[in-house]
Amino acid sequence: MDDLDRMFAQLRGEPLPDALATLDDGVMAGLAAGRERLAVRRTMALACVVAAGVGLWGGLAGPAPAQAHDRSLLALPAAAPSHLLGS
């Protein structure tokens, strides 16, 4: 036990390392980066929800669906010269 007390007394007399003074800066920078990542994640989630809502609203509340004509695509158009001349 005396050896341990002597080691602690020896450590007490030594100056603190310089890296210990800058430890707080690294911890605070890490916390700020974590908060920034969380804010970006929330913003992206909100953008996805808004985009999904706009897409659903645009798809469901849009104009009426297109109606097909009764005639086929290969039929003779009414404005064709052969149709107008009656041949």
Backbone hydrogen bonds, N-H to C=O, Kabsch-Sander energy under -0.5 kcal/mol:
donor,donor_aa,acceptor,acceptor_aa,energy
5,D,1,M,-2.0
6,R,2,D,-2.3
7,M,3,D,-2.2
8,F,4,L,-2.3
9,A,5,D,-2.1
10,Q,6,R,-1.9
11,L,7,M,-2.5
12,R,8,F,-2.1
13,G,9,A,-1.1
14,E,10,Q,-0.6
14,E,11,L,-0.7
20,L,17,P,-0.7
21,A,17,P,-0.6
21,A,18,D,-0.9
22,T,18,D,-0.8
23,L,20,L,-0.7
26,G,22,T,-1.3
27,V,23,L,-1.9
28,M,24,D,-2.6
29,A,25,D,-2.3
30,G,26,G,-2.0
31,L,27,V,-2.1
32,A,28,M,-2.3
33,A,29,A,-2.2
34,G,30,G,-2.0
35,R,31,L,-2.2
36,E,32,A,-2.2
37,R,33,A,-2.3
38,L,34,G,-2.0
39,A,35,R,-2.2
40,V,36,E,-2.3
41,R,37,R,-2.3
42,R,38,L,-2.2
43,T,39,A,-2.2
44,M,40,V,-2.5
45,A,41,R,-2.1
46,L,42,R,-2.3
47,A,43,T,-2.3
48,C,44,M,-2.2
49,V,45,A,-2.1
50,V,46,L,-2.5
51,A,47,A,-2.5
52,A,48,C,-2.4
53,G,49,V,-2.3
54,V,50,V,-2.7
55,G,51,A,-2.4
56,L,52,A,-2.5
57,W,53,G,-2.6
58,G,54,V,-2.7
59,G,55,G,-2.0
60,L,56,L,-2.5
61,A,57,W,-2.5
75,A,72,S,-0.9
80,A,77,P,-1.3
84,L,80,A,-2.3
85,L,81,P,-2.3
86,G,82,S,-0.5
87,S,82,S,-1.6
